[in-house]
Amino acid sequence: MTSPPLALHISEDFLPSRPAKPPGTTNLSFSGLLSPPLRLHEDLKDGCGGQLWPAGMVLARYLLERKDELRGKVILELGAGGGLVGLAIALALRQSPQPADTSTTTNPPLLITDLPILLPLQTSNIALNALGTPSILSLPLPWGSPLPPDLPDPYRSPDIILVADCVYYEPAFPLLLETLGDLLGQDEGPGEGKVHDGDVTLLSGEREAREQWREPVCYFCMKKRRKADMRFVAALKRAFEVVEVEKGVVDGEKGVFL
């Protein structure tokens, strides 16, 4: 029997040390931004992507406070794990009324992606929140490979890409950069796609440029834990135009910045 891909066997040497967490379901209202709250089942049996991580919480809150800017956008999340960020946004867009001053009437389904082994957890969390195809989809999207042929056309060049707490396994750094390049249209050269940076780091482009040129934007959130993470940020800045959104201690979690 052949071994599963290396990406599914992540040595503890590459990961931040955290106590083992038993499976369970958490209710997340983000201080009232979601009512009723998001219900998220966590389970580490298929890898560390099955639990909540600090940058996911920070990115979800940041975007929930700006949800009207996401209406009508084609949104894809990479490395979504159990689906925290994408599910929170999909739930918020379903819960909130359409603003009267916009002509946008529909939101395309938000697409959350990860390795195939994590898709059952995503599917379970979609059902747990009574969300379905009109609001959210779940598909496999491994990094570092050509975009899958069954990836629907709108998501091959999405308006918005979400990435949270995906910088922890150093051998995967170039694979993540390659997939970001594919989705952000990097074929035109460095600096063409826009991303947001910080310690939890958020990356994005200026709104005026987005609206004029319809450039894709990546909201990228991470907790910087090691020197290797800083090397990733340096590589990110060489490949894309990176604009830091905001810095500061967030939610009382030491070392998490936005």
Order of alpha helices (4+ residues) and beta strands (2+ residues): beta-beta-alpha-beta-alpha-beta-alpha-beta-beta-alpha-beta-alpha-beta-alpha-beta
